[in-house]
Amino acid sequence: MSSSTQDLIPRVYFGTTFGALFIGVIFAAILFGLSNIQAFVYFQSHKGTKVLFPKLAVVWLWIFDTLHLFLIVHCVYYYLVVHYADISILTEMVWSFKLQIVIDVVIIYGVHLLYFHRIWIFAKGRSRVLPIAVGVIVISSSGVGIALTWAIYQCHMFSDLIKIEWAIFLALGTITFVDFVIASSLCYLLASSRTGFSNTDSLITRLMAYIINTGCLTSVCSLSVIITCAVMPHNFIFIGIDFLVAKRMTQGILRMSC
């Protein structure tokens, strides 16, 4: 290794850059393990169910969640093992980093569609205005995901992420807004389903509390990415947190299915 390269290496702060990605992958793997348990519990408790759509949805989520984990692991392995301390490579975006964002968008949009499907079922026999309004919002949000995908594939260096902060903020802000709309709609439908019987109303209250908690956790995760990206745009802490957004979304819908 030349002396000029050795002089450059200390300027790369691995702790807040690729170290943050490594920590993000560890927590993402933990959440993936929990999602596997939830998927197993779901199939065990729905052995006799003949309705295929929910089972296919769980399988679809698990496949994409697995692919997302594979891509972020490959990304970190590529930088920290294969090209460790290779300054010319560390500044460039590997293909798996870009593709994991695409899979991230697909998972989040798919989860929002599954929540919309729940709202449509809960609202059956009532006014269709609420589910239609939620459907329009969810479908419209796909445009933001497409914009983020286009923007990320225009980047070739990590420094280019600063130029597309608008797309990152818009996408995460939209996710938070859609989560709020879905949680509010589900809580409204559940609240309007109260029967006056203490046992039933107690169950409805617990479901509402779970929906609110799930929505808050995913929103906090998205907002954390926005805040860390705005405050610390020159490190990768916001990317490490972003690795967890899709995992939290998958966990939320799987737990509700169980």
C-alpha positions as CSV (number, residue, x, y, z in Angstrom):
1,M,0.0,0.0,0.0
2,S,1.4,3.4,-1.0
3,S,2.0,6.1,1.4
4,S,-0.5,8.4,-0.4
5,T,-3.2,5.8,0.2
6,Q,-2.3,5.4,3.8
7,D,-2.6,9.2,4.2
8,L,-6.2,9.0,2.8
9,I,-7.5,6.1,4.9
10,P,-7.7,8.0,8.3
11,R,-9.9,10.5,6.6
12,V,-12.6,7.9,6.1
13,Y,-14.6,7.7,9.4
14,F,-15.7,4.1,9.2
15,G,-17.6,4.3,12.6
16,T,-20.3,6.7,11.3
17,T,-20.2,5.5,7.7
18,F,-19.8,1.8,6.9
19,G,-19.9,1.0,10.7
20,A,-23.4,2.5,10.8
21,L,-24.4,0.3,7.9
22,F,-23.0,-2.8,9.7
23,I,-25.0,-2.0,12.8
24,G,-28.1,-1.5,10.7
25,V,-27.7,-4.9,9.1
26,I,-27.4,-6.5,12.5
27,F,-30.6,-5.0,13.7
28,A,-32.3,-5.8,10.4
29,A,-31.3,-9.4,10.7
30,I,-32.8,-9.5,14.2
31,L,-36.1,-8.1,12.9
32,F,-36.0,-10.6,10.0
33,G,-35.7,-13.4,12.6
34,L,-38.7,-12.1,14.4
35,S,-40.6,-11.9,11.1
36,N,-39.8,-15.6,10.4
37,I,-41.3,-16.5,13.8
38,Q,-44.4,-14.5,13.1
39,A,-44.8,-16.1,9.6
40,F,-44.3,-19.6,11.2
41,V,-47.0,-18.9,13.8
42,Y,-49.3,-17.6,11.1
43,F,-49.1,-20.7,9.0
44,Q,-49.4,-23.0,12.1
45,S,-52.6,-21.2,13.3
46,H,-54.1,-21.1,9.8
47,K,-53.5,-24.7,8.7
48,G,-57.2,-25.4,7.9
49,T,-57.9,-22.1,6.2
50,K,-58.8,-22.5,2.6
51,V,-58.5,-18.8,1.7
52,L,-55.3,-18.5,-0.3
53,F,-54.8,-14.8,-0.7
54,P,-53.6,-14.1,2.9
55,K,-51.2,-17.0,2.8
56,L,-49.8,-15.9,-0.6
57,A,-49.4,-12.4,0.8
58,V,-47.4,-13.7,3.7
59,V,-45.2,-15.8,1.4
60,W,-44.7,-12.8,-0.9
61,L,-43.7,-10.6,2.0
62,W,-41.3,-13.2,3.3
63,I,-39.6,-13.6,-0.1
64,F,-39.1,-9.9,-0.6
65,D,-38.0,-9.4,3.0
66,T,-35.4,-12.2,2.6
67,L,-34.2,-10.6,-0.7
68,H,-33.9,-7.2,1.1
69,L,-31.8,-8.8,3.8
70,F,-29.6,-10.5,1.2
71,L,-29.0,-7.3,-0.6
72,I,-28.0,-5.2,2.4
73,V,-25.7,-8.0,3.7
74,H,-24.1,-8.1,0.2
75,C,-23.7,-4.3,0.3
76,V,-21.9,-4.3,3.7
77,Y,-19.8,-7.4,2.8
78,Y,-18.7,-5.7,-0.5
79,Y,-17.4,-2.6,1.2
80,L,-16.1,-4.0,4.5
81,V,-14.6,-7.3,3.3
82,V,-14.1,-7.4,-0.4
83,H,-12.9,-3.8,-0.8
84,Y,-11.9,-2.8,2.7
85,A,-9.9,0.4,2.7
86,D,-10.1,0.7,-1.1
87,I,-10.9,4.4,-1.2
88,S,-11.7,4.5,-4.9
89,I,-14.4,1.8,-4.3
90,L,-15.8,3.0,-1.0
91,T,-17.0,6.2,-2.5
92,E,-19.0,4.4,-5.2
93,M,-22.5,2.8,-4.9
94,V,-22.6,-0.9,-5.4
95,W,-25.6,-2.4,-7.4
96,S,-27.0,-4.1,-4.3
97,F,-27.3,-0.8,-2.5
98,K,-29.5,0.6,-5.2
99,L,-31.6,-2.5,-5.7
100,Q,-32.3,-2.8,-1.9
101,I,-34.0,0.6,-2.1
102,V,-36.2,-0.6,-4.9
103,I,-37.1,-3.7,-2.9
104,D,-37.7,-1.4,0.1
105,V,-40.2,0.6,-1.9
106,V,-41.9,-2.6,-3.2
107,I,-42.3,-4.0,0.4
108,I,-43.6,-0.7,1.9
109,Y,-46.1,-0.2,-1.0
110,G,-47.2,-3.8,-0.8
111,V,-47.8,-3.5,2.9
112,H,-49.8,-0.4,2.4
113,L,-52.0,-2.2,-0.2
114,L,-52.5,-5.1,2.3
115,Y,-53.6,-2.6,5.0
116,F,-56.0,-1.0,2.4
117,H,-57.4,-4.5,1.7
118,R,-58.1,-4.8,5.4
119,I,-59.8,-1.5,5.5
120,W,-61.9,-2.4,2.4
121,I,-63.1,-5.6,4.2
122,F,-63.8,-3.9,7.5
123,A,-65.8,-1.2,5.7
124,K,-68.0,-3.7,3.8
125,G,-71.7,-2.9,4.3
126,R,-70.8,0.7,5.4
127,S,-70.0,3.8,3.6
128,R,-67.4,3.2,0.8
129,V,-66.2,6.8,0.9
130,L,-63.5,6.0,3.5
131,P,-61.9,3.0,1.8
132,I,-62.0,4.7,-1.6
133,A,-60.3,7.8,-0.2
134,V,-57.6,5.6,1.5
135,G,-57.2,3.7,-1.8
136,V,-56.6,6.8,-3.8
137,I,-54.0,8.0,-1.2
138,V,-52.2,4.6,-1.2
139,I,-52.2,4.3,-5.0
140,S,-51.0,7.9,-5.4
141,S,-48.1,7.2,-3.1
142,S,-46.6,4.8,-5.7
143,G,-45.6,7.8,-7.7
144,V,-43.3,9.0,-4.9
145,G,-41.7,5.5,-4.8
146,I,-41.1,5.6,-8.5
147,A,-39.5,9.1,-8.2
148,L,-37.2,7.8,-5.4
149,T,-36.2,4.8,-7.5
150,W,-35.5,7.1,-10.5
151,A,-33.5,9.5,-8.4
152,I,-31.3,6.8,-6.7
153,Y,-30.4,5.3,-10.1
154,Q,-29.1,8.7,-11.2
155,C,-26.5,8.5,-8.4
156,H,-23.2,6.8,-8.8
157,M,-21.3,8.1,-5.7
158,F,-22.5,8.3,-2.1
159,S,-21.9,12.0,-2.2
160,D,-24.7,12.2,-4.8
161,L,-27.2,11.4,-2.1
162,I,-27.1,15.0,-0.9
163,K,-28.4,16.1,-4.3
164,I,-31.5,13.8,-4.0
165,E,-32.4,14.7,-0.4
166,W,-35.7,16.0,-1.8
167,A,-36.6,12.5,-3.0
168,I,-35.6,10.9,0.3
169,F,-37.6,13.4,2.4
170,L,-40.6,13.2,0.1
171,A,-40.7,9.4,0.1
172,L,-40.3,9.1,3.9
173,G,-42.7,11.9,4.6
174,T,-45.3,10.2,2.3
175,I,-44.8,6.9,4.1
176,T,-45.4,8.6,7.5
177,F,-48.5,10.3,6.1
178,V,-49.9,7.1,4.6
179,D,-49.2,5.2,7.9
180,F,-51.2,7.9,9.8
181,V,-54.1,7.7,7.3
182,I,-54.2,3.9,7.5
183,A,-54.0,3.8,11.3
184,S,-56.6,6.5,11.7
185,S,-59.0,4.7,9.3
186,L,-58.6,1.3,11.0
187,C,-59.1,2.9,14.5
188,Y,-62.3,4.7,13.2
189,L,-63.7,1.5,11.8
190,L,-63.0,-0.4,14.9
191,A,-64.4,2.3,17.2
192,S,-67.6,2.4,15.1
193,S,-67.9,-1.4,15.6
194,R,-68.3,-1.3,19.4
195,T,-71.2,-3.5,20.5
196,G,-71.7,-2.4,24.1
197,F,-70.5,-5.8,25.3
198,S,-67.5,-5.5,27.7
199,N,-65.5,-8.4,26.3
200,T,-66.0,-7.4,22.7
201,D,-65.3,-3.7,23.3
202,S,-62.2,-4.6,25.4
203,L,-60.8,-6.6,22.4
204,I,-61.5,-3.7,20.1
205,T,-59.7,-1.4,22.4
206,R,-56.7,-3.6,22.4
207,L,-56.7,-3.9,18.6
208,M,-56.9,-0.1,18.4
209,A,-53.9,0.3,20.8
210,Y,-51.9,-2.2,18.8
211,I,-52.7,-0.4,15.5
212,I,-51.6,2.9,17.0
213,N,-48.4,1.5,18.5
214,T,-47.5,-0.2,15.2
215,G,-48.2,3.0,13.2
216,C,-46.2,5.0,15.7
217,L,-43.2,2.7,15.5
218,T,-43.0,2.7,11.7
219,S,-43.5,6.5,11.6
220,V,-40.8,7.1,14.2
221,C,-38.4,4.9,12.2
222,S,-39.2,7.0,9.0
223,L,-38.9,10.3,10.8
224,S,-35.6,9.2,12.4
225,V,-34.2,8.7,8.9
226,I,-35.4,12.2,7.8
227,I,-33.9,13.8,10.9
228,T,-30.6,12.1,10.8
229,C,-30.3,12.7,7.0
230,A,-31.0,16.4,7.5
231,V,-28.7,16.8,10.5
232,M,-25.9,14.4,9.4
233,P,-26.0,14.2,5.6
234,H,-22.3,13.3,5.3
235,N,-22.4,10.0,7.2
236,F,-24.5,6.8,6.7
237,I,-26.4,6.7,10.0
238,F,-29.6,7.6,8.2
239,I,-29.0,4.7,5.7
240,G,-28.5,2.3,8.6
241,I,-31.8,3.3,10.1
242,D,-33.5,3.1,6.7
243,F,-32.5,-0.6,6.6
244,L,-35.0,-1.1,9.4
245,V,-38.1,0.6,7.8
246,A,-39.1,-2.3,5.6
247,K,-38.5,-4.8,8.4
248,R,-40.8,-2.8,10.7
249,M,-43.5,-2.6,8.1
250,T,-43.3,-6.4,7.4
251,Q,-43.4,-7.2,11.2
252,G,-46.5,-4.9,11.7
253,I,-48.6,-6.6,9.0
254,L,-47.5,-10.1,10.0
255,R,-48.3,-9.5,13.6
256,M,-51.7,-8.2,12.7
257,S,-52.3,-11.3,10.5
258,C,-51.4,-13.6,13.4
